[in-house]
Amino acid sequence: MTAGTLFDLSGRTALVTGARTGIGRAIAVGLAEAGADVILHGHRGDLEDVEAAVRAAGRRTRRWVRDLSDLDGLAEEAHALADAAPIDILVNNAGIIRRGPAVDAQEADWRAVLTVNLDAAFIVTRAVGARMLARRSGKIITIASMLSFQGGLNVAGYTASKHAVVGMTKALANEWAPYGVQVNALAPGYIATDNTAALRADADREPQIRARIPASRWGTPEDLVGAAVFLAAPASDYVCGHVLAVDGGWLTR
């Protein structure tokens, strides 16, 4: 393998969940620019913008419109998607957050976050991963968080879900690495997306967060692209069960 092929995704197909905006959109477009065709998942189907960006990179695209908060039939639908055409790369990006003190948290909010962030990710990973195991080749990337390492404030359900996806990543890596399937996670730092809009609008909390980041700025979705391409490409063939933090130095402080 030459240096020129280490990050080449030509001839591969990626499925990116939550691809409409933010981190998911940036990763989907980045994988396309590295050569991959992309299956774009969204829960409402309003994917025209990201579709256009993928096609502008010269790659083919398909849609998967599915509400991941509804687990009924999800396994069957994910199996059918994986059977329709080989999926070489899976990026579990779709996620939701509910903010508020744990003592006031509604059980429905706790369950909603765990359902989308953990249960749906596992169901999709198991379906797509089964086909990868049969081919003895594949890359699975799940989006973790700084709250995979820390407790955070007023986000108990989200924190629990993001700790759990790291455990899932390590467990699946142990099982699947012998069969040529690398399972890893990508942990973004504080990124300017819809999920962090409330924090960035908080006049007290926002400067506290930014002051702790050695890079002295919030990240952008595009800051995640290089790491995602690495974990999706041949360059990471011997990387298994790793959680790659892209955080501007947050965890070092």
Buried (B, 14 or more C-beta within 10 A) or exposed (E): EEEEEBBBBEEBBBBBBBBBBBBBBBBBBBBBBBBBBBBBBBBEEEBEEBBEBBEEBEBEBBBBEBEBBEEEEBBEBBBEBBEEEBBBBBBBBBBBBBBEEEEEBEEEBBEBBBBBBBBBBBBBBEBBBBBBBEEEBBBBBBBBBBBBBEEBEBBBBBBBBBBBBBEBBBEBBEEBBEBBBBBBBBBBBBBBBEBBEEBBEEEEEBEEBBEEBEBEEBBBBBBBBEBBBBBBBBBBEEBBBBBBBBBBEBEEE
